[in-house]
Amino acid sequence: MGDATTPKDTLLSPAQADPDDPVDEDYARLCRLFVQVAPVSLRLLFSQFHSPTHLPEMLRKTETRAILRRLHESGSISDSQWAALYPHDRYQISADEYDMDLLITLLKSICHLPVPYPSGWHNVPPDGDVSTSANLVRLQCFPAQLAKMTSYDAKVWDRMVSVFSGFGGPSCQALIDEIAVSPIPLKERREYHTSVETYAKNTTVCMSTKTRAEGAGKRRKSEQHYISTTVVQQTPSTPPESSPEQSEPDGLEREETVAFARDATSQMYDALKESMVCGRNRKDESKVERSILHEYLPRLSAAVDADKLLPKLVQRGLLSHDEKNKIMLAVREHDALRQIVELILRKAGNAFSVFCGILKYRNKDLAEEILRAKTTMLTKPPSDPLEQANDALRLQYLAVLSRTMPVPWLNSQFLPVDDYFVDPLIVDMMRSPVPLDKVMDRNGNPFDTPTRVLLEGASGTGKTTLCAFLALQWARQTGSLKGRFRMVLFIELKRIQPTDDIFDAVIDQCMPPCCNKTKEDVNMMLEGFQEYIIFMLDGYEKLSGDALGNFNKVIRRQLFPKSALLLTTAAEAINGDLLACFGPRRLTLLGTAPESPPRMVEKYIEVTDTPAELYEGLLGELRRDDIGSLRRLAANPLHCLCMCLICENGSDVTSYRTRPALLRAFFDAVQKSHCARTGLCVRSGASFPSDLKQGVSNLEEMAWRGVTGGLAAFSLDDVSSEFRNHEMFQLGLLSFHLTAKFTLNIRRMCCFSNTLFEECLLANMLARLEPADRWQRWQTLSRRPHMTSLFVSLLADADWAELSPIYDRMSSDNLAIHSRKSDNSDVTAGNVAKFNVSLMSLHDSRGRPAEAVDVVARSLPSRLYMRASRLPESETLDGLRLVLRSDPANVTQLDMLLGHYDDEYHAAVVSIATALASNSHVTHVTLRWSDADLLALFLAEMFGRQSAIVEVTCVDQSPTVVDAASATALNDLRKAGERMASVNTLSFSNCRNAALVSGLLRHLPLTLHELRLAGSAIDVVGTRELARHLEESSELRLLDLDSASLRSADFLHVTGALRRAKSLTHLVLSRTSLDAICLTSLAEAMTLNTSLRQLDVRGVDMDRAGDQTTYGSLCRVCRESDDRVVSPRRRPLPDNIGGHRVKLIGNDFTDTVCFTKPVADYFWM
């Protein structure tokens, strides 16, 4: 590169230049170098990644097309560029048709170029970075540099030559040498200069450090102004300036503010409306164009000559030469024009408009009439008031939800919601996954309206983002809500004032500024069209005061009973009244799908433009196959973002395995990040500046007021005037909005971006207080029902000696409030989910003293149970595991639900089984199951050397009947049978899976005293195993086959074994389908069995059997109350024949019967 020719080597000196030339020739040569060589070098560089022969194949790949489609939809690729990428004839694909902007976009997006470090794509790279990515950024900056220059600069020439030669190699070098020596005419100098200026204006200019800092200051001022003027804004980028002179504006200023807001936003909405109406849907627009051209085809045939149109159509690129030649073969003029119309309609982009432009040269009036017809059809006025409101509402969502902050503490990054939305993990009450497009279905029927769904989730799981995503999808006429609801009203309840009602919320949050609606207008519209409307109310736990009662009217169907409803809330806010309003349609948002956290981290890297090397450790942990504690934490989207911020600050996030530790690290990281953004230098181990500490203290005071006073939103002017601290607004923990936008009482409001931030601040405040103050404030907070995360963080973080009184008090309160007396007066019972606070605190406190576990263990009731209406969190089950392993546990009975759970919850449930194996207190275990594999695994794991379990009850709650068992389940049942030596009573009821029952019976221990198979299905293999157990066991006392499903031929195996049973005293056959053969065999078996003392045949239709022998032997004797067995011929038996007496229980009798020899032996009598 050092041998390259420069202009100064061959051209005239400055003294010989033309004084009348406005553009210096040497400077024009710089411009010519960029104009002629830059596209060639980019094209050659692109061909190195994707050769021309393989370019069409690469562009047809699904992943490539998906990337480019997103860029096209976001505006990074224009329609003309898209047409060049995917022309009608795929064999015409060539990089020669791509302009510079498109080549740069393709190099960044599909050529796997690394992001320049540390400057990124939007800043000038350091001089030492000569990578391809850095040179690509330099090439983008050349037009701006040249536009600011007026004379030749040798350094700029050398930099440009270095970049272009590096991209294009010898081909570009030859072109550079030619430009360096060839003269440039005066006219071409001006053209080159104009081309560079035009390109500089239309291209994003890279800023230096100084320019970037100045631009940031200007953006902050404009964004502060945007908060006070823009009526609808989710989270403005920076908070407003607070000053002592700030005061409430007077009436005139308010009028000017509102007027300015309406004028400013009206322009924005007009532009959105034009784009939405004119480009509402390309498919709909194509239908309109097709309809219009076919309608005007006869007039076109009469007014236009096709032969005169064809050359122009070929020249403008609408038709190829081959298409032109085919059209010219048409005999009639009408056929030729019809073929032209059909070919134009197949073209992508703006072919219709280009055709009308060509038509103007031949018939201007007709062309303008066609264009007007298209505009009229696309801008057809709505047919009803609801459609007018829908257009305004879609404009609102497109304006607001297309510009949201994906990361709360990055207040200069705005993206559409769907750009960073990841797949959620939603489960029903049995923890079965529910797809997002099925959330609003009811009983499997998506058209069964009105649908009312309760969606619960912890703080940070993405409830608000999910609702915003659904609303934006509806605005774009896509997604699951399209076609089902004509109006979607997305309302954030944390922005509601204590006195607001549903109409205030709709006007403030759903209507754009340019739509003046009153409460009466909104009420009339919602009342008249309520069956077409869905309310998405986000954050029920934030409601308080009169607003709670006002919104409860909608929830309880006292207001708009025919409308659909999606209500999101924290689990702690759910009560019996709320459950009664929704019934079984209750879902839980657990966070993101297992594969989503790595994608979130990659998106964070893209948004923040930070080096990917900082996140390698985190991505490695999240991509592991096993479900570690870090991966479980990252399922919460906000936790995942906190991890990204910790990595961005250079810390090792893999060392934070619990939520309190992660939140503490995040709280430090967000303060360090703020110091880095504002230029404050904080050394390692040093404390933060005093202003920042004061800002954090102010935020803690706001959180305290919000929780104790039931406030979710605060007046921004009041907060600014009271605290007068800028740092509290710039940390990124607050979001801002306006309320009462359509009155002169417009107010600026702020609230915490997420409840998790609020709880984290409160935990941080309480941990720093003195023990006496902490105890006093905790007593105040304990009356708040929605502070689970706060207590968990506090109990897991602070010193045990100081917190033990709080722990004791909280545990005793839990026992008194959340437990109830069972049938046995000495046994208390409670739902595991009711003890979330204390149990989750044990999970989140690794290394917590054993005293904490003991206190929680003593606070639990004797019987713990799980209910599908409220399943405990996986962290709660982990805390229960610690309790079951402790010595002073009070729990003696455990009732578990075993459903089709996700991997994380599955592991948590199995951990309970392993804890039971070492527990010496739990004696009774009930398993209500719908997942056979999980049941078998639980049975195999819960028995150990120290196990004290004597009674096990398994109840089948499967919604469908499956008669099969996996090899894994059968193997686990074998292990369970080998280990359950301590079990006396085993109940396996209502199981319709005969294969599973057979597998269980095959491995039963001979030490069982009671075996209950009520309501279960038993096949031939199961009856044979049951018969073998009857013969071999010397401990079995009771066999319960109540309502069991078994065939008559299979039952004969049981009666055969009954003859030789050694210990069986009670046999229950009630409500079984026994025929005459079965009853006869049973009667004969009882004459040989000497151990049986009670037989229950209630519900058995003996009359249906139709056999007088059986009837006489089992029924007639009891009904006649004879002390002796009576033969079927009504002849008494000899007195000297002995026998044993059995209590026989029938439908309407209970008596004692004496069985001797088989009755058939006395038929001769």
Secondary structure, 3 states (H helix, E strand, C coil): CCCCCCHHHCCCCHHHCCCCCCCCHHHHHHHHHHHHHHHHHHHHHHHHHCCCCCHHHHHCCHHHHHHHHHHHHHCCCCHHHHHHHCCCCHHHCCHHHCCHHHHHHHHHHHCCCCCCCCCCCCECCCCCCCCHHHHHHHHHHHHHHHHHCCCCCHHHHHHHHHHHHHHHCHHHHHHHHHHHHCCCCHHHHHHHHHHHHHHHHCCCCCECHHHHHHHHHHHHHHHHHHHHHCCCCCCCCCCCCCCCCCCCCCHHHHHHHHHHHHHHHHHHHHHHHHHHHHCCCHHHHHHHHHHHHHHCHHHHHHHCCHHHHHHHHHHCCCCCHHHHHHHHCCCCHHHHHHHHHHHHHHCCCCHHHHHHHHHHCCCHHHHHHHHHHHHHHHCCCCCCHHHHHHHHHHHHHHHHCCCECCCCCCCCCCECHHHHCCCEEEECCCCCECCHHHCCCECCECCCCCCEEEEEECCCCCHHHHHHHHHHHHHCCCCCCCCCCCEEEEEEHHHCCCCCCHHHHHHHHCCCCCCCCCHHHHHHHHHHCHHHEEEEEECHHHCCHHHHHHHHHHHCCCCCCCCEEEEEECHHHCCHHHHHHHCCCEEEEEEECCCHHHHHHHHHHHHHCCCHHHHHHHHHHHCCCCCCHHHHHHCCHHHHHHHHHHHHCCCCHHHCCCHHHHHHHHHHHHHHHHHHHHCCCCCCCCCCCHHHHHHHHHHHHHHHHHHHHCCCEEEHHHHHHHHCCCHHHHCCCEEEEEECCCCCCCEEEEEECCHHHHHHHHHHHHHHCCHHHHHHHHHHHCCCCCCHHHHHHHHHHCCHHHHHHHHHHHHHHHHHHHEEECCCCCCEEEEHHHHHHHHHHHHCCCCCCHHHHHHHHHHCCCEEECECCECCCHHHHHHHHHHHCCCCCCCCEEEEEECCCCHHHHHHHHHHHHHHHCCCCCCEEEEEECCHHHHHHHHHHCCCCCCCCCEEEEEECCCCCCCCCCHHHHHHHHHHHHHCCCCCEEEEECCCCHHHHHHHHHCCCCCCCEEECCCCECCHHHHHHHHHHHHHCCCCCEEECCCCECCHHHHHHHHHHHCCCCCCCEEECCCCCCCHHHHHHHHHHHHHCCCCCEEECCCCCHHHHCCHHHHHHHHHHHHHCCCCCECCCCCECCCCCCCEEEEEECCCCEEEEEECCCHHHHCCC
